[in-house]
Amino acid sequence: FPADYHVQCNTMWALTDFTEQNGATRIAPGTSAMADDDAASVATAPAEMRRGSVLFYEGKVLHSGGANRSDAPRVGVNITYAVGWVRQEENQYLACPPEVASTLDDDLLRLMGYQEGAFALGYVGDQEDPLGVLRGERRKKRTIGEHGETSSGHAAFARDAT
């Protein structure tokens, strides 16, 4: 994709303090707009943050974990958000079995991909809503007219953080 076209936003949620000593996530500033060969030589900086903080970074930014030189673990949760028409990095339908998924809140299930990404992306069977199928509900097949000519019918939940 072009450098100015953003399809993914990453987050790192600090469950413990993130310091350079304990291997805080390292970010290579400016690499989202660089060719891979140029980006490889960019110096990285530790994203130091206190427990409970969250780091947002655009999906094209080069990043890595740092070396943990402390005696304590560094614990965080990495969550990636992408536009609905991009395939998920981790297949949530297999990572979270249907018997577990069926117990989760609808908002969480939508974040996991149990929704149509656009009018004809992500449906099940005869253009049925995936959340409805998981819940055992037959949801009416939608048509273009029900969406309107300019509406894609998807929820945009990821924004570029830079």
Secondary structure, DSSP 8 states (H G I E B T S, - for coil): --TT---EEEEEEESS-B-TTTT--EE-TTGGGS-HHHHTT---EE--B-TT-EEEEETTS-EE-----SSS---EEEEEEE-TTS--SS-HHHHS-HHHHTTS-HHHHHHTT-S-SBTTBS-BTTTB-HHHHHTT-------HHHH-SS------------
